[in-house]
Amino acid sequence: MVRLLPLVLPVASGWVAWHERRILRLGVPLSAGEIADAARMGVRHPEKIRLLKTDDITVLNGVWVRTAARWIPSVSPHTVGLSLRYGIYVRSRHWRDRRLIAHECVHTAQYERLGGIRAFLRAYFTECILSGYPGAPLEQEAIMRSSGLQPDQTDPFGWIEG
């Protein structure tokens, strides 16, 4: 499977770039609290992030996604959040879910740290193929870093760090 990455990466990178542009055009910026969380998650430019609310992530269909889903089970029509560098899809029922957005922001920080879309996808796909999902180190980083954020019952906006 890793041998197929050179064939898949150009298509996957183009797909991510197209959807990122769509989200940046149609989405909303992070709130002040979300910007603070994104910075805590390691995002260098949280002001660039946009969120796009959707009833379902219907963009996750077609031949490429079905193929990718064999390697990365997290990619499915049931996905609740998806970071496409600075564009993040969020399912309506999870809109403004602090932990989910923080998790996706860790992936945004990984895109930045690794040098962009193609480099991130190469690393993420390779890890998922070799380690499985969610055992991939990049996914584990997102799980661990965002797991420390808990909404506090006395804080209606969920911005107190747990």
N, C-alpha and C positions, 0 to 999 in steps of 0.2 A: 504493500500500500504506500509506503513512504516513497517508493520509486515513481509513483504516479503524481507526486506533488508538483514537479515541474510542469506537468500538463494542466493540473487543476488550478494552480496559483494565479495565472493570468486571468482566468475566468472569474475565480472567486474574488480577486482583488478588484476587478472591474465592477462586479456586483456590489461589493461593499462600498466602493467609492460612489456609485450611482445612488445607493440608498442613503449614504451619509449626506450627499448634496440635497436630497429630498427632505431629509429631517432638518437640516440646517435652514432650509427655505421655509418649511411649514411648522417647525417645532417652536417651543417656548424655552427661554433661558432658565437656568437653575435659579431657585430662590436664594436669598442670602445664606440661609442655613445649609442648603444643598451645596452651595459654592464652598462654604467652610468645610463640609464633609468631604467634598471632592478633593480639596487641598490636603486634608488629613489622609486621604487615600493615595496621595502622591501625584495627583494631576497637576502639571505645571501651568496649564492654561484653562482653568475651570470656566472662565468667562466665555470660552468658545463652545461649550457644550450646549446642546439643545435636546429637549425631550419631545417626543411625539407620541401622543396618546392614541391608542388604537384598540378596537374591540377584539381583534385577534391579529396576529402578525401574519396576515395572508401572503406577505411577500415570501414566506418560507414555504414555497412550493416549487414544483418543476423538477426536471431531471437532475440539475446540479445539486439542489438541496436534498433530494432523495438519496443521491450518492453520498453527499457529505454526512447525512444522518446515519449512514452505516458506520462511519468512522467516529462521529461525534454525536452521541445520542441526545445531547442537550439541544441540538438543532432540530426542532419539530414544530408543527403548527400549534403545539401546546406551550411553547416557550412564552414566558411572561415578561422577559426583558432581554434586550439584545443591544450590545454596544457595537456600533460601527464607527469606531474612532470617536469623533466628537458628536456624532448623532446617536441617540439612544431611543429605541422603540420601547414603550412601556404599555402593557395591556391595561385597559380601562380599570379593571377591578383592582389593579395594583398601583394605580396612579398615585404618585407622590409617596410611595412606600420607601421609607428612609433606607432601610437595609438593602432593598433591591437596587435602588439608585446608587448607593455607595458601592455595591458589588460591581455594577456595570462601570462605575467610575474607576475602579481598580483596573478593569480591562482598558479603559481609556488611557490610564497612566502607563499601562504596558505597551500600548500602541506607541505612545510618545517615547518611552524608554528604549524600545526595540528599533525605532527608526521608521515607523509608518505602517501602512496597511499590509503590504506584501511581507515585510519582515515579521510582523505580528502573526499573520496567518500561517506563515511557514513554521514558526515556532509552536504555535498553538495546535495546528493540525498534527505536526510531528509528535508532540507530547501526547495528544489524545490517541493517536494511533499506537504509540509505544506503551503508554501507561494506562490508557483507558480514561474515560471520563467518569467520575470527577477526580481521578487520581493524578491527572496532569498537573505538574507544578504551577503553571500559570493559573489554572482554575483553583487549585488549592490556595494560592496566594489571595485570590479574590474572595474566597470563602472565609479564610482566616481574618483578613484585614477588615472585612465588612461585618463579621460576626460580633465584634466588640461594640457595635452601635445598636443600642436598644432604646425604643421610645419609652419615655418615662410617663407614668399615669398622670402625674401632676402637670405635665407639659403637653398641651393639646396639639402642638405642632411637631412634637417628637424630636426636638433639637438638643435635649440634654443627653450627653454621652453616657452610656451605661458602663 
